[in-house]
């Protein structure tokens, strides 16, 4: 099995590494080198006006404003793991969908008297406030964290320039775009993408092999990372 490069934020990458090791991956096959970090920022919004929350990323829960902890507000979530984490923080969490787009469809059937607050980062692939602007459902953005780009270490660049392929599990569009901006040739490497949208960005970056998870969650990503043999792509013809 090729070596793995985990570029998620540090805590998430470490958790993923532990799960891979539990599935039989040798620790020396795994490199952790985050392409970004999550930093909380002060939310500029009247939290008391919200009648419910939208959570599309666990990062938002890690940066949850203190006033919302234990509030028992209804919380509409993407993913089972995110829903469980929201309940642990004292929110009345509902798992409505596995993607933000599907969550938007599910929310159309909900009735709320006041606005829902979408807790999100500075970078997002779906602006929910804009998405629902022409509908009866009021949604306001509440930016609670930022995704700060980080440079990859020199040792990581060196590994990626070697002939040996490297597997990169890619969980976000932000990560895919940051990797695609690097002055690296990705054609010999394998991206395991969380969603078709992320897979499309990996194709733009030039990855030689791309696998899209059957479901947009960590368990499906793990299933695709460990058992699938890598076929070295044919180098492009001059």
C-alpha positions as CSV (number, residue, x, y, z in Angstrom):
1,X,0.0,0.0,0.0
2,X,1.4,3.5,-0.8
3,X,2.1,5.9,1.9
4,X,-0.6,8.2,3.2
5,X,-0.5,12.0,3.6
6,X,-3.2,13.4,5.9
7,X,-3.6,17.1,5.4
8,X,-6.7,17.7,7.6
9,X,-6.4,20.1,10.6
10,X,-4.2,18.5,13.2
11,X,-6.7,17.0,15.6
12,X,-8.8,15.6,12.8
13,X,-5.8,14.2,11.1
14,X,-4.6,12.5,14.3
15,X,-8.0,11.0,14.8
16,X,-8.0,9.7,11.2
17,X,-4.5,8.3,11.6
18,X,-5.5,6.4,14.7
19,X,-8.4,4.8,12.9
20,X,-6.2,3.8,9.9
21,X,-3.7,2.3,12.3
22,X,-6.5,0.3,13.9
23,X,-7.3,-1.0,10.5
24,X,-3.8,-2.3,10.0
25,X,-1.9,0.6,8.4
26,X,1.6,0.9,9.7
27,X,2.3,4.2,11.6
28,X,5.4,4.8,9.5
29,X,3.2,4.8,6.4
30,X,1.3,7.9,7.6
31,X,2.5,11.5,7.4
32,X,0.4,14.2,9.1
33,X,1.0,17.7,7.6
34,X,-2.1,19.9,7.8
35,X,-2.8,22.2,4.8
36,X,-4.9,24.4,7.0
37,X,-5.9,25.0,10.6
38,X,-9.2,25.9,12.2
39,X,-9.2,29.1,14.4
40,X,-12.2,30.4,16.2
41,X,-13.3,33.9,15.6
42,X,-15.8,36.1,17.5
43,X,-19.2,35.8,16.1
44,X,-20.8,39.1,15.0
45,X,-24.5,38.3,15.3
46,X,-27.4,38.5,17.7
47,X,-27.5,34.9,18.8
48,X,-30.6,35.4,20.9
49,X,-32.6,36.1,17.8
50,X,-32.0,32.6,16.4
51,X,-34.7,29.9,16.8
52,X,-32.5,27.1,15.6
53,X,-29.1,26.3,14.2
54,X,-27.7,24.7,11.1
55,X,-24.4,22.8,11.5
56,X,-22.7,21.5,8.3
57,X,-19.3,20.9,9.8
58,X,-18.0,19.6,13.1
59,X,-15.5,22.5,13.1
60,X,-18.5,24.8,13.9
61,X,-19.2,22.8,17.1
62,X,-15.6,23.0,18.1
63,X,-16.0,26.8,17.9
64,X,-19.5,27.0,19.3
65,X,-20.2,30.3,21.1
66,X,-20.5,29.8,24.9
67,X,-24.1,31.3,24.8
68,X,-25.3,28.4,22.7
69,X,-23.9,25.5,24.8
70,X,-26.6,23.7,26.6
71,X,-29.3,26.0,25.0
72,X,-31.4,23.0,23.7
73,X,-32.0,24.9,20.5
74,X,-33.1,22.7,17.6
75,X,-29.9,22.0,15.6
76,X,-30.2,20.7,12.0
77,X,-27.0,18.8,11.1
78,X,-25.1,17.2,8.3
79,X,-23.9,13.7,9.3
80,X,-24.5,11.4,12.2
81,X,-21.2,12.1,13.9
82,X,-21.9,15.9,13.8
83,X,-25.4,15.3,15.2
84,X,-24.0,13.2,18.1
85,X,-21.4,15.9,18.8
86,X,-24.1,18.6,18.9
87,X,-26.2,16.6,21.4
88,X,-23.1,16.3,23.6
89,X,-23.0,20.1,23.7
90,X,-26.6,20.4,24.9
91,X,-28.3,21.0,21.5
92,X,-31.4,19.3,20.3
93,X,-29.8,17.9,17.2
94,X,-31.5,16.4,14.2
95,X,-29.6,14.5,11.5
96,X,-31.4,15.5,8.4
97,X,-28.9,14.8,5.6
98,X,-25.4,13.8,4.8
99,X,-24.5,16.8,2.6
100,X,-25.2,20.5,2.8
101,X,-27.1,20.4,-0.5
102,X,-29.4,17.6,0.8
103,X,-29.9,19.5,4.1
104,X,-31.2,22.5,2.2
105,X,-33.8,20.3,0.6
106,X,-34.8,18.8,4.0
107,X,-35.1,22.2,5.6
108,X,-37.8,23.2,3.1
109,X,-40.2,21.0,5.1
110,X,-39.4,22.7,8.4
111,X,-41.3,25.7,9.8
112,X,-39.6,28.2,12.0
113,X,-40.9,31.4,13.4
114,X,-37.5,33.1,13.5
115,X,-34.2,32.8,11.7
116,X,-32.0,29.8,11.6
117,X,-28.3,30.5,12.2
118,X,-25.9,28.7,10.0
119,X,-22.7,28.3,12.0
120,X,-19.9,28.1,9.4
121,X,-16.3,29.1,8.5
122,X,-15.1,32.0,6.4
123,X,-14.9,29.6,3.4
124,X,-17.9,27.7,2.4
125,X,-19.1,26.0,-0.8
126,X,-22.8,26.8,-0.1
127,X,-23.9,30.1,1.3
128,X,-27.2,29.1,3.0
129,X,-28.3,32.6,3.8
130,X,-28.1,33.4,0.1
131,X,-29.6,30.1,-0.9
132,X,-32.8,30.7,1.1
133,X,-33.0,34.4,0.5
134,X,-36.0,34.1,-1.9
135,X,-37.9,31.6,0.2
136,X,-40.0,31.8,3.3
137,X,-37.3,30.2,5.5
138,X,-35.0,32.8,7.1
139,X,-31.4,31.8,7.4
140,X,-28.5,34.0,8.6
141,X,-24.8,33.2,8.5
142,X,-22.9,33.1,11.7
143,X,-19.2,32.8,11.0
144,X,-17.5,31.2,14.0
145,X,-14.2,30.0,12.6
146,X,-11.7,30.6,9.8
147,X,-9.7,28.1,7.8
148,X,-6.2,29.4,7.7
149,X,-3.9,28.0,5.0
150,X,-0.7,26.4,6.1
151,X,2.4,25.6,4.0
152,X,3.3,21.9,3.7
153,X,6.7,21.0,5.2
154,X,9.8,20.7,3.0
155,X,10.0,17.0,3.8
156,X,6.4,16.6,2.5
157,X,7.2,18.4,-0.7
158,X,10.2,16.0,-1.2
159,X,8.0,12.9,-0.7
160,X,5.5,14.2,-3.2
161,X,8.2,14.7,-5.8
162,X,9.5,11.1,-5.5
163,X,8.3,8.5,-8.0
164,X,6.4,6.5,-5.3
165,X,2.6,7.3,-5.2
166,X,1.0,8.8,-2.2
167,X,-2.6,8.6,-1.1
168,X,-4.3,11.8,0.0
169,X,-7.7,11.6,1.7
170,X,-9.4,15.0,0.9
171,X,-12.4,16.0,3.0
172,X,-13.1,19.5,2.0
173,X,-13.2,21.8,-1.1
174,X,-10.9,24.2,0.7
175,X,-8.2,21.5,1.1
176,X,-8.5,20.5,-2.5
177,X,-8.1,24.0,-3.7
178,X,-5.1,24.7,-1.5
179,X,-3.4,21.5,-2.7
180,X,-4.2,22.4,-6.3
181,X,-2.4,25.7,-5.9
182,X,0.9,24.1,-4.9
183,X,3.7,23.8,-7.5
184,X,3.5,20.0,-7.4
185,X,2.8,17.4,-10.1
186,X,-0.1,15.3,-8.8
187,X,-0.4,12.9,-11.7
188,X,1.3,10.0,-9.8
189,X,-0.7,10.4,-6.7
190,X,-4.1,9.2,-5.6
191,X,-6.9,11.4,-4.1
192,X,-9.7,9.8,-2.1
193,X,-12.4,12.5,-2.2
194,X,-15.3,12.9,0.2
195,X,-17.8,14.0,-2.5
196,X,-18.2,14.3,-6.3
197,X,-17.6,18.1,-5.9
198,X,-14.3,17.5,-4.2
199,X,-13.4,14.9,-6.7
200,X,-13.9,17.4,-9.5
201,X,-11.5,19.8,-7.8
202,X,-9.0,16.9,-7.6
203,X,-9.3,16.4,-11.3
204,X,-8.6,20.0,-11.9
205,X,-5.5,19.7,-9.7
206,X,-4.3,16.9,-11.9
207,X,-4.4,13.8,-9.6
208,X,-3.7,10.7,-11.6
209,X,-6.2,8.5,-9.7
210,X,-9.3,9.6,-7.8
211,X,-11.7,7.6,-5.8
212,X,-15.0,9.2,-4.5
213,X,-16.4,7.9,-1.3
214,X,-19.7,6.0,-1.6
215,X,-21.1,8.1,1.1
216,X,-19.9,11.6,2.3
217,X,-18.6,10.4,5.7
218,X,-15.4,9.3,7.4
219,X,-16.4,5.6,7.6
220,X,-16.8,5.5,3.8
221,X,-13.5,7.3,3.3
222,X,-11.8,4.7,5.5
223,X,-13.3,1.9,3.5
224,X,-11.9,3.4,0.3
225,X,-8.5,4.3,1.7
226,X,-7.3,0.9,3.0
227,X,-8.4,-2.0,0.7
228,X,-8.1,-0.5,-2.8
229,X,-4.9,-1.3,-4.6
230,X,-3.2,1.7,-6.4
231,X,-2.6,1.5,-10.1
232,X,0.2,3.8,-11.2
233,X,-1.2,6.0,-14.0
234,X,0.5,6.2,-17.3
235,X,2.7,9.4,-17.5
236,X,1.3,12.0,-19.9
237,X,2.8,11.9,-23.4
238,X,5.0,14.9,-24.4
